[in-house]
Every structure is written in structure tokens, then in C-alpha cells.
């Protein structure tokens, strides 16, 4: 599948290849690729908004590779139970 819709990719892809000017910059699992924000920025591709939120909260022990709202809500709920 070829798409610029990163939310769609997060929901359906197990592997992502990111290219710029015909050169492969990233090739890996969806989680690994979306956690490479510095490389993605060079391609004008942004990870899904929920992934970006996790990255912004990373200093609060959130993983950099959250892919879905359900995943985030489960993580937040588990942190609130502590």
C-alpha cells in the first residue's frame, strides 16, 4: 500500500518504508519508523497525532511509539491506577 495517511498506515501496516527523492531513509516496523521523528521531519511526514502526543509526553515515561488512541488510553489508565 502506498499512502501519505500515517493514521491509516499505523492501523494497517506492519512495515513502513519512507523515501525521499527516490532514496530509502527508513525501512522497518511501524513502531520503529514512527519513533524516528527527526528523520520523518526531513520528509515532511508526521506520525499520527496520538504518536506525536506520546512523543511529547516521553519525558513522563511514555513510549515514543504509541500507534492508537486505544493504546494510549490503556497506558494512561494503567498509570492512573498506580
ZIPEUR-V858325 format. One line per field, one symbol per residue. psi: psi as a letter, one per 40 degrees, with the letter a starting at -180 (. if undefined). burial: + if it has 16 or more other ideal C-beta (glycine too) atoms within 10 Angstrom, else -. Layout:
# ZIPEUR-V858325
psi->???
burial->???
This chain:
# ZIPEUR-V858325
psi->hhiegddddddehdihhhihfehhdihaiddddeefddddddefhiiiddddddddedeffiiefheidddddddddddde.
burial->-----++-++--+--+-+------++---++-++++---+----+-++-+++-++-+----++++++---++--+-------
